[in-house]
Structure formats: structure tokens, C-alpha cells
Amino acid sequence: MLTSCTMCVEYWFVQAVCDARKRFIFVAMDMPGSTHDSRAFGFSALWAALDAGLVAEGFYLLGDAAYRGIRQILTPFIGNLTALQSVFSFYHSSLRMAVECSFGILICRFGILWSPLRCPLHRAPVVIEACMCIHNVCIDRNVDQEIRPPLRSRSRGVQHRPHINNNGGPAMLLSDDGACTGKDSNDMTCLRQHISQQMHDLEMRRPSVAIERAA
């Protein structure tokens, strides 16, 4: 799963890949915070590996629509969706949620990330990479992740608690699925359609959710 965010690191653009256990397996922090997702990815070592064919055929990263048109990154359908496309995009989003949750757990686990880092700009990537490494060790050793930031930020003296949205991750970290600059190749379009048809054959459906309203 691939995503990007700016976290609490001023001026740094953070892109990361995680696995199903929410461990970080790749991170890039070498572009300004205002850089578009796909442009920043184009300068990363992971893009170079994909472009050189170093990732085995048949394996794909999951990314949001900002990564459309990038080799071996499977993105969701966008626009007016058919029933099959809607099912595909739902399960795609459900799987991709892991990386959003990874960032949420990372921030909750390390208080140094609850506010802008107080270190020289060039040292910020080192601090974040260290946090990610410890985060991975905590997951491997089943360390409790239920750690919450304080209600009040000492650095600013204001109410501060990361907002958790309906996708299970901090809303400030979620990238915009509508931010799209690339176009899909025919191969990726055919792959999505093939997977959608397989889901249909397996009778996979979007779950119906009953919304209860308070009286």
C-alpha cells in the first residue's frame, strides 16, 4: 500500500509503503511539502526500481488515484462507476486503508510527532525514519499501540488531538483521490476490469451498512 503525507514535518513531503501488518517497508522524504504525489514519487528510489523492472511481474502496489499511469501501481476506478467498478474500488480502498492506519499509529505512538519537529530541517528525515524503525519493531514484538496524545498541546497551548476520520486514519494524512495527473495504460485498465470480473464471479459485494441516527 502506497500513500503520502506531510505529517508534522514542515516543508517535507513524506511518501511511504507499508505491508498488511502496518509495518513501513519504504519511505522517501526528499521533496518539498507542496509537491504533487505522482511527481514526488517520480523522483524516488522505488519509482526507479519499478521503472527498471526490478519488481517481479504480477505484483503491484496499491495507490490512490494520484498515482494513475505509474507502472505496477494499481489504482481505483474514478468518476461515474458501474456496479462492478464500485465493488473493486471499495475493496481497493479497504486494503489501502492499512497505510493510513500505519501513519495514525506512528503519530499516536511517538509524542515527538504530535507537533512540528524541533530540530534542524535536514535532520527531520532521520528522526522520522528512526520512529518508523521503532514502530516496526513494536509491531514485530506485539507492543501495545493504544497510545493517545494529550488533550492539550504543550507547544501551542491549544486543544490538539489528531482527528480520526471514518477510514480509520488521521484526516490530515489522507491524500486526495481526485488529484490525478496521469492516465492509465491499457494494461492497467484491463487488469482492473479483469479483477472486477473475478470479484463478480466470486459474488463479492459491497457490504450494506445500516446508519443509525440518534433520536
Salt bridges, closest charged atoms under 4 A:
ASP19 OD2 - ARG23 NE 2.84
GLU57 OE2 - ARG71 NH2 3.15
ASP140 OD1 - ARG21 NH1 3.55
ASP140 OD1 - ARG23 NH1 3.05
GLU146 OE1 - ARG148 NH2 3.20
ASP177 OD2 - ARG96 NH2 3.25
ASP184 OD2 - ARG68 NH1 3.05
ASP184 OD2 - ARG192 NH2 2.37
